[in-house]
Amino acid sequence: MESGEGGSRPGLTNRSRSLAVSSCRALADLLFPICCVACDRLIPHAENGIVCGHCWSRVVELPYPRCERCGHPLGRYSCAWCDYLPPFVRAARSFCWVSPGSGGKIVHALKYSGWRLVAPSMAQRIARLSWPDDVVVERTAVIPVPLARSRERERGYNQSELIGTELSRLWHIPVWTDVIERSRATRTQTELTPGERLSNVAGAFRVRDSAARRLRGAHVMIVDDVATTGATLGACALALFEAGTRIISYVTFGRAAAHGDRLPLQE
């Protein structure tokens, strides 16, 4: 039985539309292939984003059991990270190891290769992390670690701010990008020893006078891409605490292994 104007058959129309969509996707893959920003392999059109499913599957999450406060995997006797945390820091969490696995490559794509579209996928995975109940109830705002102005102009964006903006949406709390700033330029932390990292960022951050009122009594979440020794996070936290912030928590996508951590072997 024919139906519709001119005797057209809906089933045939639907099949034709599906074939046209598939053909357009195949043509787009041919003319504008998308390569994974972590491994350079072609990404199938069925996958979303600019990091392939294989690379996401190779991200090594921090294993359990974890310290409830610092989020670090518990060793044989205790965690290896709580000693780094100032007393006014309530909790810290990271999604994955920077190495082994592909976590470090994903961070590099965002931080140094200009692939800012990686940030939402990173934030979505961070948002799955569990927190103590009081942190979930009390968290007031997300505060990204600021870059030096010269470095942000060179890069074109602040990678921590991109992650923080997406976390703000997922957690339904504001992101405050106008609260803390660099008071002086610092060397990159990547090639410094733990002691050099501490001195490099000591006193490197300050809270803007206009933001002090918002901080009083607040529980804020400092967000960064990677935590190594926690020196940068600690310097930011100290500036916020001295400005009146009541409690502070840390959250990052990646975390560097501490001495004595047992890491899985990957091919």
C-alpha positions in Angstrom: 0.0 0.0 0.0 1.4 3.3 -1.0 1.2 6.4 1.3 2.2 10.0 1.2 2.0 12.5 -1.6 3.0 11.2 -4.9 3.0 7.6 -3.7 6.4 7.8 -2.0 7.4 5.0 0.4 8.7 6.2 3.9 10.9 3.1 4.2 12.7 3.8 1.0 13.1 7.5 1.9 14.6 6.5 5.3 17.0 4.1 3.6 18.0 6.7 1.1 18.7 9.2 3.8 20.8 6.7 5.8 22.8 5.9 2.7 23.4 9.6 2.0 24.5 10.2 5.6 26.9 7.3 5.5 28.3 8.4 2.1 28.8 11.9 3.4 30.7 10.6 6.5 32.9 8.4 4.3 33.6 11.3 2.0 34.5 13.5 5.0 36.8 10.8 6.4 38.5 10.7 3.0 38.9 14.4 2.5 39.3 15.6 6.1 40.7 12.6 8.2 41.0 13.2 11.9 44.1 11.9 13.5 44.5 11.1 17.2 46.5 13.9 18.9 48.2 11.4 21.1 49.2 8.7 18.7 48.6 10.1 15.2 46.4 7.2 14.1 43.2 7.9 12.1 40.1 8.1 14.3 37.1 6.1 13.0 34.1 8.3 12.3 32.1 6.3 14.9 34.4 7.8 17.7 34.0 11.3 19.0 36.7 13.7 20.0 40.3 14.0 18.9 41.8 11.3 21.1 41.2 7.8 19.9 39.6 5.1 22.0 42.8 3.1 22.0 44.7 5.9 23.7 42.0 6.5 26.2 42.0 2.8 27.1 45.8 3.1 27.7 45.4 5.9 30.3 46.5 4.4 33.6 44.1 5.5 36.4 45.5 5.8 39.9 44.8 2.4 41.5 42.9 1.6 44.7 43.1 1.7 47.6 43.7 5.4 47.8 44.2 7.8 50.7 40.9 9.6 51.4 42.7 12.9 51.9 45.3 13.1 49.2 43.9 10.6 46.8 47.3 8.9 46.3 47.5 5.1 46.1 48.3 3.6 49.4 51.6 1.9 49.7 52.5 -0.9 52.1 52.4 1.4 55.1 51.0 4.8 54.2 50.4 7.2 51.4 53.3 9.1 49.9 51.6 12.5 49.3 49.9 13.7 52.5 53.2 15.1 53.8 53.2 17.6 50.8 49.8 19.0 51.8 49.5 22.1 54.0 47.0 21.7 56.9 44.4 24.0 55.3 44.2 21.7 52.2 41.2 19.3 52.7 41.6 16.9 49.8 43.4 16.2 46.6 42.5 14.1 43.6 44.0 13.2 40.2 42.6 11.0 37.5 45.6 9.2 36.2 49.4 8.7 36.1 51.3 11.0 33.8 53.4 7.9 33.0 53.1 5.0 32.2 50.3 4.9 29.7 49.0 7.7 27.4 48.0 10.2 30.1 51.2 12.2 29.5 50.7 12.3 25.8 47.2 13.7 26.2 48.4 16.4 28.6 51.2 17.2 26.1 48.7 17.6 23.3 46.7 20.1 25.3 49.6 22.0 26.9 52.2 22.2 24.2 50.5 21.3 20.8 47.5 23.6 20.9 44.8 20.9 21.0 42.5 22.8 23.4 39.5 20.5 22.4 41.1 17.8 24.5 40.2 19.7 27.7 36.5 18.8 27.9 37.2 15.0 27.7 39.9 15.4 30.4 37.4 17.2 32.6 34.7 14.6 32.1 37.0 12.0 33.5 38.1 14.1 36.4 34.5 14.7 37.3 34.1 11.0 37.9 36.4 11.0 40.8 35.0 10.4 44.3 35.4 13.0 47.1 34.6 13.1 50.8 31.0 14.2 51.3 31.9 17.5 52.9 33.9 18.5 49.8 31.0 17.8 47.5 28.6 19.8 49.7 30.9 22.7 50.5 32.9 23.4 47.3 32.2 27.0 46.3 34.1 27.6 43.0 36.8 26.3 40.7 40.0 28.3 40.5 42.5 27.4 37.7 46.2 27.8 38.3 47.1 31.0 36.4 49.8 31.2 33.7 52.3 34.1 33.4 50.9 36.6 31.0 53.7 36.1 28.5 53.3 32.4 28.5 49.5 32.6 28.1 50.0 35.0 25.1 52.5 32.6 23.6 50.2 29.6 24.1 47.0 31.4 23.3 45.1 30.0 26.3 45.6 28.6 29.8 45.1 24.8 29.8 44.1 24.8 33.5 41.4 27.3 32.7 40.0 25.2 29.9 39.8 22.2 32.2 38.4 24.3 35.0 35.7 25.8 32.8 34.4 22.4 31.9 34.5 21.2 35.5 32.5 24.2 36.5 29.8 23.2 34.1 29.8 19.5 35.3 29.9 20.4 39.0 27.4 23.3 38.7 29.6 25.7 40.5 31.3 28.9 39.1 34.8 29.1 37.8 36.8 32.1 39.1 39.5 33.2 36.7 39.9 36.7 38.1 40.9 35.8 41.7 44.6 34.9 41.6 47.5 35.9 39.4 51.2 35.4 38.9 53.1 38.1 40.8 56.3 37.2 38.9 57.4 35.0 36.1 58.8 31.6 37.0 60.9 29.0 35.2 59.1 26.0 33.9 58.9 23.3 36.5 59.4 20.3 34.2 63.3 20.1 34.6 63.6 21.2 38.2 64.3 19.1 41.3 61.7 19.0 44.1 63.7 21.6 46.1 64.1 23.8 43.1 60.4 23.6 42.3 59.5 24.9 45.8 61.8 27.9 45.6 60.8 28.6 42.0 57.2 29.2 42.9 57.5 30.5 46.4 55.7 33.8 46.6 54.9 33.6 42.8 51.1 34.1 43.3 48.9 36.8 44.7 45.2 37.3 45.2 43.6 40.4 43.6 42.2 42.9 46.1 38.8 42.8 44.4 38.5 39.0 45.0 39.2 38.9 48.8 35.5 39.3 49.8 34.5 36.3 47.7 37.1 34.1 49.2 36.2 34.6 52.9 34.8 31.4 54.3 34.9 29.6 50.9 36.0 26.1 50.0 37.7 26.4 46.6 38.9 23.8 44.2 42.3 24.6 42.6 42.6 22.9 39.2 45.8 22.2 37.2 46.7 19.8 34.4 49.4 17.8 36.3 50.6 17.5 39.9 54.2 16.5 40.4 55.4 17.5 43.9 52.4 19.8 44.5 54.7 22.9 44.7 52.7 25.1 42.3 49.4 24.0 43.9 50.8 24.7 47.3 52.0 28.2 46.4 48.5 29.0 45.0 46.8 27.6 48.1 49.0 29.6 50.4 48.1 32.8 48.7 44.4 32.0 48.8 44.5 30.9 52.4 46.3 34.1 53.5 43.6 36.1 51.6 40.8 34.5 53.8 39.9 31.2 52.0 38.7 28.8 54.6 39.4 25.4 53.0 41.1 24.4 49.7 41.2 21.2 47.7 43.3 20.2 44.7 42.3 18.5 41.5 44.3 17.6 38.4 44.1 15.3 35.4 47.5 13.7 35.8 49.8 13.0 38.7 53.5 12.1 38.7 54.5 9.0 40.6 56.1 9.5 44.0 59.1 7.6 45.2 58.2 4.0 46.0 55.0 3.9 43.9 54.5 0.6 42.1 53.5 1.3 38.5 52.1 -1.2 36.0 54.2 -2.2 33.1 52.9 -1.3 29.7 54.0 -2.3 26.2 
